[in-house]
């Protein structure tokens, strides 16, 4: 992956792919129509709420198969942004197509505008294009790493701008609850950060591609690095050292390498004395032996005013263990609701996690806007939150609970803006 394509998809990492739940999500009705399997959406559809007349924008880095069955009938526009971007992306469009298929099946009356991109500037252009098309709902199942997470990054401000222009903006929480560590650079040994009781933080087995992001607060002028080592019979061997990535809003560095099978660990290296800087280490590809699940939300889900959605395991009746948690750096709960990430549309088995949950919530928002067009983004979010069904877990892990499309539609009919 080149430096230009710095946006990584929250749901296609190893954590999501290892879940491996099979999907048989569409049923053929007696009249030949294909009906959504999710019972709460089915009840809303039976009552006439299908998202009819609502415009939904979907923005994704992988591209889309706009001619895909179950999607093509609802696509009214598709556009790529960036020098290397094409809508179909050479067939590597599974993530975006799956997200579009969930929205299409859960809101079969909605019109879809699809936007893909290959750089941060392309992302901004894609969202701006959707705003120019006067969409009612935008869902962005993407994740930007190495951001401040307090609403000030450009991708966060863009999402907030959308809500102020009357658009419901839906974003995934991320899948970093087991792939994240944050804390102060307070306990140091030989110029290395101490994770609990040691300076090594081992990676749990995963794929051969290793991606790591290190960011820190600007409370000090000191520099920090993350180093990747392979452990062998003769000791440890340095595999890669992070390089600065200077296109973001906070100081950060990253590693993105392909490695042979083996045992790997990381260290965070910096000044020999404590600095008090807030350090954040994240990996979209691997779990950490020593992880901290709090404060793991990713941009644009960390923006103010957006509907941020975590992943709910329908089969086990619980929040996904890897689904990111709040709070945000500036003290907001951050996570609003969780939603099922399976069982809505025929998508690849590995498409689970918050990137699959976000389209579920976006489709719900489309039905709510149809039920009551006078509701603005904040009111739509309020309806979705207060009609959510309780689930086990803290508010930082589950928000207000599991999205209930049928309850949200019923509440919207009597709600005021």
C-alpha positions in Angstrom: 0.0 0.0 0.0 1.4 3.4 -1.0 1.7 6.4 1.2 -1.0 8.1 -0.9 -3.6 5.5 0.2 -3.3 6.2 3.9 -7.0 5.5 4.7 -7.4 1.9 6.0 -10.7 0.2 6.2 -11.9 -0.6 9.6 -13.6 -3.9 8.9 -11.2 -5.7 6.5 -8.4 -6.2 9.0 -7.4 -9.5 10.5 -9.6 -9.0 13.5 -12.7 -8.9 11.4 -11.7 -11.6 9.0 -11.1 -14.2 11.7 -14.7 -14.1 12.9 -15.7 -16.1 9.9 -19.5 -16.1 10.3 -21.4 -17.4 7.2 -24.3 -15.4 5.9 -27.5 -16.4 4.2 -29.2 -13.1 4.4 -31.8 -12.9 1.6 -35.0 -14.8 1.2 -37.2 -15.2 -1.9 -40.8 -14.3 -1.1 -43.7 -16.0 -2.7 -44.2 -13.0 -5.0 -40.6 -13.4 -6.3 -39.4 -10.3 -4.4 -36.3 -10.6 -2.2 -37.0 -9.6 1.3 -34.6 -8.6 4.1 -34.1 -11.2 6.7 -33.7 -8.8 9.6 -37.1 -8.9 11.3 -37.0 -5.3 12.5 -36.4 -3.9 9.0 -39.0 -6.3 7.6 -41.7 -4.9 9.9 -40.8 -1.4 8.8 -40.9 -2.3 5.2 -44.3 -4.0 5.7 -45.6 -0.8 7.1 -44.4 1.2 4.0 -41.1 2.5 5.3 -38.4 1.6 2.8 -36.5 4.8 2.6 -38.6 5.9 -0.4 -37.4 9.3 -1.7 -34.4 9.4 0.6 -30.9 10.0 -0.8 -28.1 8.1 0.8 -24.4 8.7 0.0 -21.8 6.0 0.6 -18.1 6.8 0.6 -15.5 4.0 0.6 -11.8 3.6 -0.3 -12.2 0.2 -2.1 -14.6 1.2 -4.7 -18.0 -0.3 -5.8 -19.4 -2.7 -8.2 -22.3 -0.4 -9.2 -23.8 -3.1 -11.4 -23.9 -5.6 -8.6 -27.3 -7.4 -8.1 -29.1 -5.9 -5.2 -27.4 -2.6 -5.6 -27.6 -1.6 -9.3 -31.4 -0.9 -9.1 -30.9 1.9 -6.6 -27.7 3.6 -7.8 -28.3 7.0 -9.3 -24.7 8.3 -9.4 -21.2 7.0 -8.8 -17.9 8.8 -9.0 -14.2 8.3 -8.2 -11.9 10.9 -6.7 -8.1 10.8 -6.9 -5.4 10.2 -9.5 -5.6 6.4 -9.2 -9.2 6.0 -8.2 -11.8 4.2 -10.3 -15.3 3.3 -9.2 -14.7 -0.4 -9.7 -11.1 -0.2 -8.5 -10.1 -3.1 -10.8 -12.5 -5.5 -9.1 -11.0 -4.8 -5.6 -14.3 -3.3 -4.5 -15.6 -5.9 -2.1 -15.7 -3.7 1.0 -17.6 -0.9 -0.6 -20.0 -3.1 -2.5 -20.8 -5.0 0.7 -21.6 -1.8 2.5 -23.8 -0.6 -0.4 -25.6 -3.9 -0.5 -26.5 -3.7 3.2 -28.0 -0.2 2.7 -29.8 -1.2 -0.5 -31.4 -4.3 1.2 -32.3 -2.5 4.4 -33.6 0.6 2.6 -34.8 -0.7 -0.7 -36.6 2.5 -1.6 -33.6 4.8 -1.2 -31.5 6.3 -4.0 -27.7 5.6 -3.6 -24.8 7.9 -4.6 -21.5 6.1 -4.5 -18.1 7.8 -4.0 -14.7 6.2 -3.8 -11.3 7.8 -3.3 -7.6 7.0 -3.0 -6.2 9.8 -0.7 -7.2 12.1 2.1 -7.8 14.9 -0.4 -9.9 12.5 -2.5 -12.0 11.7 0.6 -12.7 15.4 1.2 -13.7 15.8 -2.4 -15.9 12.7 -2.3 -17.8 13.9 0.8 -18.1 17.4 -0.7 -19.6 15.9 -3.9 -22.2 14.0 -1.9 -23.1 17.2 -0.1 -23.5 19.0 -3.4 -25.8 16.2 -4.5 -28.0 17.2 -1.5 -28.0 13.7 0.1 -30.0 13.1 3.3 -27.7 10.5 4.8 -23.9 9.8 4.4 -22.3 6.6 5.6 -18.5 6.4 5.6 -17.3 2.9 6.5 -13.7 4.0 6.7 -11.1 4.7 9.4 -8.3 7.3 9.6 -5.5 6.4 12.0 -3.1 8.7 13.7 -5.7 11.5 14.3 -6.0 13.6 17.5 -9.5 12.2 18.0 -10.9 15.4 19.5 -12.9 16.6 16.5 -10.2 18.9 15.2 -8.8 16.9 12.3 -9.8 17.8 8.8 -11.8 14.5 8.3 -13.6 15.1 11.6 -14.4 18.7 10.8 -15.8 17.7 7.4 -18.2 15.2 9.0 -19.4 17.8 11.5 -19.8 20.3 8.6 -22.1 17.7 6.9 -24.4 17.5 10.0 -24.6 21.3 10.1 -25.7 21.3 6.5 -28.6 19.0 7.5 -27.1 15.6 6.6 -27.1 12.6 9.0 -23.5 11.4 9.0 -22.9 7.8 10.1 -19.4 6.4 10.8 -18.0 3.2 12.3 -16.5 3.1 15.7 -13.5 1.1 14.5 -12.2 -2.4 15.4 -9.3 -1.6 17.7 -10.4 -2.6 21.1 -7.8 -5.4 21.2 -5.3 -3.6 18.9 -4.6 -0.4 20.8 -2.6 0.9 23.7 -2.6 4.4 25.1 -1.0 6.0 28.1 1.6 8.5 29.2 5.3 8.4 28.5 5.9 8.3 32.2 7.5 4.9 32.9 10.6 4.5 30.8 13.4 1.9 30.8 16.6 2.5 28.7 14.7 4.9 26.5 11.8 2.5 25.9 8.2 2.8 27.1 7.1 0.3 29.7 3.8 -1.6 28.9 2.7 -2.6 32.3 5.9 -4.5 33.5 7.9 -4.8 30.3 9.1 -2.9 27.3 8.0 -5.5 24.8 4.4 -5.7 23.5 3.9 -8.9 21.5 1.6 -9.1 18.5 -0.9 -12.0 18.6 -0.8 -14.3 15.5 -2.3 -12.7 12.4 -1.7 -12.0 8.8 1.7 -11.5 7.2 1.1 -7.8 6.6 1.8 -5.7 9.7 0.5 -2.1 10.0 1.3 0.0 13.1 0.5 3.6 13.9 2.2 5.7 16.6 1.0 9.1 17.6 1.6 11.4 20.5 0.4 14.7 22.0 2.3 17.9 21.2 3.1 18.5 24.9 6.8 18.0 24.1 9.2 18.5 21.2 10.6 15.0 21.7 10.5 12.4 19.0 9.2 8.9 19.4 9.4 5.7 17.3 7.8 2.3 17.1 10.1 -0.6 16.3 9.0 -4.0 15.1 11.2 -7.0 16.1 11.1 -10.7 15.3 11.9 -13.1 18.1 14.1 -16.1 17.1 16.2 -18.8 18.7 19.2 -16.5 18.7 17.4 -13.5 20.1 15.5 -10.6 18.6 16.0 -9.0 15.2 14.9 -5.6 14.2 12.5 -5.8 11.2 11.3 -2.3 10.7 11.4 1.1 12.4 8.6 3.6 12.0 8.9 6.6 9.7 7.3 10.0 10.2 4.0 10.6 8.5 3.7 14.4 8.2 0.4 14.8 6.4 -1.8 14.5 9.5 -2.9 16.9 12.2 -0.8 15.4 15.0 2.7 14.0 15.2 2.7 10.4 14.2 4.7 7.6 12.6 3.8 4.3 11.0 5.1 0.9 9.9 3.5 -1.0 7.0 5.5 -4.1 6.0 5.0 -7.7 4.9 6.8 -10.2 7.1 7.4 -14.0 7.1 5.7 -16.1 9.7 7.1 -15.8 13.2 6.8 -14.3 16.6 6.9 -10.5 16.7 6.8 -7.7 19.3 7.0 -3.9 19.2 8.7 -1.3 21.4 8.1 2.4 21.7 11.3 4.3 21.9 11.9 7.9 22.9 13.8 10.1 25.4 15.6 8.4 28.3 13.6 10.4 30.8 9.8 10.6 31.1 8.1 13.4 29.2 4.4 13.0 30.2 3.4 12.9 26.5 0.2 11.0 25.7 1.3 8.0 23.5 -1.2 6.1 21.3 -0.2 2.9 19.5 -2.7 1.1 17.2 -2.7 -1.7 14.6 -5.4 -2.3 12.1 -3.9 -5.7 11.3 -3.0 -7.4 14.7 -4.0 -7.7 18.3 -1.6 -6.7 21.1 -0.7 -8.9 24.0 -1.0 -5.8 26.1 -4.0 -3.7 25.0 -6.2 -1.0 26.4 -9.7 -1.0 24.9 -10.8 2.5 26.1 -10.4 5.4 23.8 -10.1 3.3 20.7 -12.6 5.2 18.4 -11.3 6.2 15.0 -11.9 9.2 12.8 -14.4 10.2 11.4 -16.3 8.5 14.1 -14.6 10.8 16.7 -16.2 13.9 15.1 -18.8 15.9 16.9 -22.4 15.5 15.7 -21.9 12.2 13.8 -23.8 8.9 14.6 -20.9 6.6 15.6 -21.7 2.9 15.5 -20.1 -0.1 17.1 -20.4 -3.8 16.1 -22.9 -6.1 17.7 -22.6 -9.9 17.4 -26.2 -11.0 16.5 -25.5 -14.7 17.1 -24.0 -14.3 20.6 -26.1 -11.3 21.6 -23.2 -9.1 22.6 -20.9 -6.3 21.5 -18.0 -7.6 19.4 -14.9 -7.9 21.6 -12.8 -6.0 19.0 -15.4 -3.2 18.5 -13.8 0.1 19.5 -14.8 1.9 22.7 -15.1 5.5 23.9 -14.4 7.9 25.3 -12.9 10.4 22.9 -9.7 12.3 23.9 -11.8 15.4 24.7 -14.0 13.5 27.1 -17.1 12.7 25.1 -18.6 9.2 25.3 -18.0 9.0 21.6 -19.9 5.8 20.8 -23.6 6.3 20.2 -25.1 2.9 19.4 -24.2 -0.6 18.2 -25.8 -2.5 15.3 -25.7 -6.0 14.0 -22.9 -6.6 11.5 -24.4 -9.7 9.9 -27.7 -11.0 8.6 -29.0 -8.2 6.4 -27.6 -8.8 2.9 -25.6 -11.4 1.0 -22.1 -10.2 1.6 -18.7 -11.9 2.0 -18.3 -13.9 5.2 -15.5 -11.8 6.4 -17.4 -8.5 6.1 -18.1 -8.0 9.8 -17.2 -5.4 12.3 -18.2 -1.7 12.7 -17.9 -1.1 8.9 -20.8 -3.5 8.5 -22.7 -2.1 11.4 -22.5 1.5 10.2 -24.6 0.8 7.0 -27.2 -0.9 9.1 -27.6 2.3 11.2 -27.5 4.4 8.1 -30.4 2.5 6.5 -32.3 3.0 9.8 -31.6 6.7 9.6 -33.0 6.7 6.0 -36.2 5.1 7.2 -36.5 7.6 10.0 -36.1 10.5 7.6 -38.8 9.0 5.4 -41.1 8.6 8.4 -40.6 12.3 9.4 -38.8 14.5 6.9 -38.8 17.4 9.3 -36.3 15.8 11.6 -32.8 17.3 11.4 -29.6 15.3 12.0 -29.5 15.7 15.8 -33.2 14.7 16.0 -32.7 11.7 13.8 -29.7 10.6 16.0 -31.8 11.2 19.1 -34.6 8.9 17.8 -32.1 6.2 16.9 -30.5 6.4 20.3 -33.5 6.5 22.5 -35.2 3.6 20.7 -32.2 1.4 20.8 -32.5 -1.9 22.7 -30.4 -2.3 25.9 -27.4 -4.6 25.7 -24.8 -5.7 28.2 -21.8 -3.5 28.4 -20.7 -0.1 29.5 -21.9 3.1 27.7 -18.4 3.4 26.2 -18.8 -0.1 24.6 -22.5 -0.1 23.7 -23.6 3.5 23.7 -27.3 3.6 24.1 -27.7 0.0 22.9 -28.6 -1.9 19.8 -30.3 -0.1 16.9 -33.9 -1.1 16.4 -35.2 0.1 13.0 -38.9 -0.6 13.6 -38.9 1.1 17.0 -37.1 4.1 15.5 -39.6 4.5 12.6 -42.5 4.3 15.0 -41.0 6.9 17.3 -40.1 9.2 14.4 -43.7 9.5 13.2 -44.5 11.4 16.4 -41.2 13.2 17.0 -40.6 16.9 16.5 -37.5 18.5 15.0 
